[in-house]
């Protein structure tokens, strides 16, 4: 019986891969309801990536909507998302805040140097504590936060050109309409 | 017309592969020599047709046949000829053809060198190779035709991914694939042994040189890939734990375990089932790598364009090959724990510990690589675990290996005595501690760098002590048989590699700076003077090229030319400038101009000082050399023996056991 263990282990893998193929064809990872949606964003105070002595907190950003993008230099999916951010940022109409997640600042800077920096503001959460309050599953994730500090839209996984056009931009338009 | 001939050649190759895969199996089962004799000619014929198909694709690239979609997608009129040949394996379809071509090279080599093996066994081995080829030929013919036409024919093509336009990239895939595919031989040997219910372990000796050569090629391919990433990606890293890198690293780890397990099985007869299982896993992980890279299940910087149909096909193929062989293993693997018994203090024990560590490390890498997928499955979103996970666990698992390595050769099979081990521990330990203390003064007390020096000395002295022991105790000519020399080389390579990694990681200096022409930056004793940026052009790119003059004191070290290239189709690619040295690399990458309108002004630059970074690849190359040297051992050359003699010899062996 024990000689069948490798076989069963492998079949488990096959099931996982089969699921992966099925998931890729029919799903997009955004379809996860967030308990934070339409609730105030958690309060945070985090240092700036390039000026670690200066901190940014939630109250500093109140008044105007912004898009908080969780990324990290070690995150492979982020490299997929990055060109989209680079291309779309100028036409988004909101501030793009980069949230560097569980990352050595040096690595993050190097990564931004290599891939370009689309962010208007960069904050670093090296220990990853604040991210727990945001309910961050992993990088990349994006939160659209309105002028009152309420999360209005959330996307898990890389933003694609398609997602930006069909989901993010309408959400931004709705937010901007309320508080010009 | 010619591309259609390529297609036809592939279809004929598929038919021959079917013959090679099925008829000899029936022949071996029914003891029909005529059917068994089909294996070799069928293998040769298949190889000829695959070579023709491959040649036709190369021809299409060389002659700009843009009516072939694959050629039009991956090359253009300005691409130099050497990159047009490399473009053959630059994307999914062509690289798959290369895979098959290399599989055929291995099969032909196997057909040629297996003449002296028992006929039944050899025909089973060749049949398994044929069945693998059937899967891949069907894959390329039904889902990934490289000869598909594009009509109307465009005047010019697209471009080869500029990341691949680098000398390192032209030979990295063929070498890597040679390693990957090479594990199919060990796999075929194991399956043939299971099918034949081979109770003896003679086949393990025949499989050993093949496994060593495959592993050495894989090592070389990984080293080439790592060096390419370092030179080309512009961030000075040499390993990123990217899913595709992991896909090549997992079979490497299992192959490493397999090499050592085979040694135990061949010499002592123990660990038989484990050796068979590892052979299956090594090749399965090669197939898995192919699946991960081509199915689109995982995202990676160098994954191929994905197509769900391909994913389903490879998954089905993977299920049949791996599932089938594991089932066969469950049914036919040797039931009793055979072989000679061994005590706790024995060579078997340390080899077993090493084996477990490598296997666990491979499982750890597999888990980390598949984590995004598991995340999806458990509805947690797609999460990359990345270097924080691998970088913590992998060194932890390798620590016992490094610590035990010097003792391995000194231990005897079966049962060993301790005095000699204490001597080794004392000598190598004192040398390592002493050198560590001396090194501490040179490296500002950096613990990682000290550990690097100490482990190099620990492993190096261990190897030297054993070499000296052989020199004293053995008569001339019998001191260093190839198998032993290979082992010593590879173990020394581990030390060089570990030292390179630890010293580079702890002592590298990186600086991202803004520099105006004429400004100088001082890093690690070197002065980098930025002499501005000018434009330059190549065959299919134009570039902003920086000039950085490096001096040390009053000596000129070199003039470096980092580039930021823009290729014909608009892709931007950094070409870093590297001033290489045995003890340090200087590395300059060009960032962005401060003012895009004025490229002659100030730029952002990244300057690196990387001590001992070459040792990482040097260590890898030593390991590769060790693998090749081992395979050349005379003991592995098969003598012609009639089958009755084999049985007799085995009988003698069994009674002695």
Interface residues (C-beta under 8 A of the other chain):
Chain A: X3 X4 X6 X7 X10 X11 X13 X14 X16 X17 X18 X19 X20 X21 X23 X24 X25 X29 X32 X72 X74 X75 X76 X77 X78 X79 X80 X102 X106 X109 X110 X111 X113 X114 X116 X137 X138 X139 X141 X156 X157 X158
Chain B: X233 X234 X235 X241 X242 X243 X273 X277 X280 X281 X284 X291 X295 X296 X297 X298 X299 X300 X301 X306 X308 X311 X312 X315 X318 X319 X322 X323 X326 X327 X329 X330 X331 X333 X370 X372 X373 X374 X375 X376 X377 X379 X380 X381 X382 X383 X384 X386 X387 X388 X510 X512 X574 X591 X592 X604 X606
